[in-house]
Amino acid sequence: MDVEEAILFPTAVRHLNGDDFRAIALLDVYGQPDPLLQTPVDERFAQLHRVIANEAGCGCGGDDL
């Protein structure tokens, strides 16, 4: 993440314009396979959120994702 924050993101901000960022925001990235584990990324994070929320007992949406 250090590389992204130190190099990638500042470079993107310098070279991309508002239209570029709007196009990026419209991309459908949900459900993309994880190149390491071959499962949809959003499904894995939703499952992780449910486990953490349920263990924490925070009432923060652990059962409704």
PLY file of the C-alpha trace (Angstrom):
ply
format ascii 1.0
element vertex 65
property float x
property float y
property float z
element edge 64
property int vertex1
property int vertex2
end_header
0.00 0.00 0.00
2.91 2.34 0.56
3.73 2.28 -3.15
0.15 3.10 -4.10
-0.03 6.00 -1.67
3.45 7.35 -2.40
3.61 6.85 -6.18
0.48 5.54 -7.88
-2.22 7.79 -6.44
-0.25 11.07 -6.73
0.63 10.17 -10.34
-3.01 9.39 -11.12
-4.12 12.73 -9.67
-1.54 14.57 -11.79
-2.39 12.82 -15.07
-6.10 11.97 -14.93
-8.94 14.44 -15.23
-12.51 14.49 -13.98
-13.80 12.48 -16.95
-11.19 9.80 -16.25
-12.19 9.54 -12.60
-15.90 9.38 -13.51
-15.17 6.55 -15.96
-13.24 4.69 -13.27
-16.09 5.14 -10.80
-18.52 3.60 -13.29
-16.49 0.41 -13.73
-18.20 -2.70 -12.41
-15.46 -4.14 -10.22
-17.72 -6.09 -7.87
-17.69 -9.83 -8.26
-14.30 -9.87 -9.94
-12.28 -12.99 -9.18
-9.40 -12.71 -6.75
-6.27 -13.67 -8.73
-4.85 -15.46 -5.69
-7.89 -17.31 -4.34
-10.25 -17.44 -7.35
-13.30 -16.18 -5.43
-15.23 -12.95 -5.87
-13.49 -10.26 -3.82
-16.66 -8.57 -2.57
-18.05 -11.90 -1.36
-14.92 -12.56 0.71
-15.00 -9.10 2.30
-18.73 -9.33 3.01
-18.11 -12.65 4.76
-15.22 -11.15 6.73
-17.41 -8.18 7.74
-20.17 -10.54 8.95
-17.73 -12.55 11.07
-16.12 -9.48 12.66
-19.47 -7.73 13.26
-21.02 -10.82 14.80
-18.04 -11.44 17.07
-17.92 -7.79 18.10
-21.67 -7.72 18.76
-21.68 -4.18 17.42
-25.02 -4.37 15.62
-23.32 -2.87 12.60
-24.83 -5.03 9.89
-23.14 -8.33 10.41
-26.26 -10.31 9.49
-27.67 -8.15 6.71
-24.86 -8.15 4.14
0 1
1 2
2 3
3 4
4 5
5 6
6 7
7 8
8 9
9 10
10 11
11 12
12 13
13 14
14 15
15 16
16 17
17 18
18 19
19 20
20 21
21 22
22 23
23 24
24 25
25 26
26 27
27 28
28 29
29 30
30 31
31 32
32 33
33 34
34 35
35 36
36 37
37 38
38 39
39 40
40 41
41 42
42 43
43 44
44 45
45 46
46 47
47 48
48 49
49 50
50 51
51 52
52 53
53 54
54 55
55 56
56 57
57 58
58 59
59 60
60 61
61 62
62 63
63 64
